[in-house]
């Protein structure tokens, strides 16, 4: 089961990397991750959305996969 979860994270990371490379070489037709974050950070709702996403990611990556027994 852990292998499937790890493979899912790897696929997600590779998809983000591919999207970033496509955004960099598309001449502005496809936004990069920085463009998307800049757009989201313009409004209060967008900033809350980014914060909630960071908390969710931190919980699932760092807290739930912490040391056994803690």
C-alpha positions in Angstrom: 0.0 0.0 0.0 2.8 2.4 0.8 4.3 1.8 -2.7 1.0 2.8 -4.3 0.9 6.0 -2.3 4.5 6.9 -3.0 3.9 6.2 -6.7 0.9 8.6 -6.6 3.0 11.4 -5.1 5.7 10.8 -7.7 3.2 11.0 -10.5 1.7 14.2 -9.0 5.2 15.7 -8.8 6.1 14.8 -12.3 2.8 16.2 -13.6 3.5 19.5 -11.8 7.1 19.5 -13.3 5.7 18.9 -16.8 3.1 21.6 -16.4 5.8 24.1 -15.2 8.1 23.2 -18.2 5.2 23.6 -20.6 4.3 26.9 -19.0 7.9 28.2 -19.3 8.2 27.2 -23.0 4.7 28.1 -24.2 5.4 31.8 -24.6 2.7 32.9 -22.2 -0.2 30.7 -23.5 0.0 28.4 -20.5 0.5 29.8 -16.9 3.4 28.7 -14.7 3.0 27.8 -11.1 4.3 31.3 -10.2 1.6 32.9 -12.4 -1.1 30.9 -10.8 0.1 31.7 -7.2 0.4 35.4 -8.1 -3.2 35.4 -9.4 -4.5 33.6 -6.2 -2.6 35.9 -3.8 -4.4 39.0 -5.2 -7.5 38.4 -3.2 -8.3 37.5 0.4 -10.2 34.4 -0.6 -7.2 33.3 -2.8 -4.8 33.8 0.1 -7.0 31.7 2.4 -7.2 29.0 -0.3 -3.4 28.9 -0.6 -3.0 28.7 3.2 -5.5 25.8 3.5 -3.7 24.0 0.7 -0.3 24.4 2.4 -1.8 23.1 5.7 -3.3 20.1 4.0 -0.1 19.3 2.2 2.0 19.7 5.3 -0.3 17.5 7.3 -0.3 14.7 4.7 3.4 14.8 3.9 5.0 15.6 7.2 2.7 14.8 10.1 1.0 11.6 8.9 4.3 10.2 7.6 6.2 11.0 10.7 8.2 8.7 13.0 6.4 5.5 14.1 5.2 5.6 17.7 4.7 9.3 17.9 
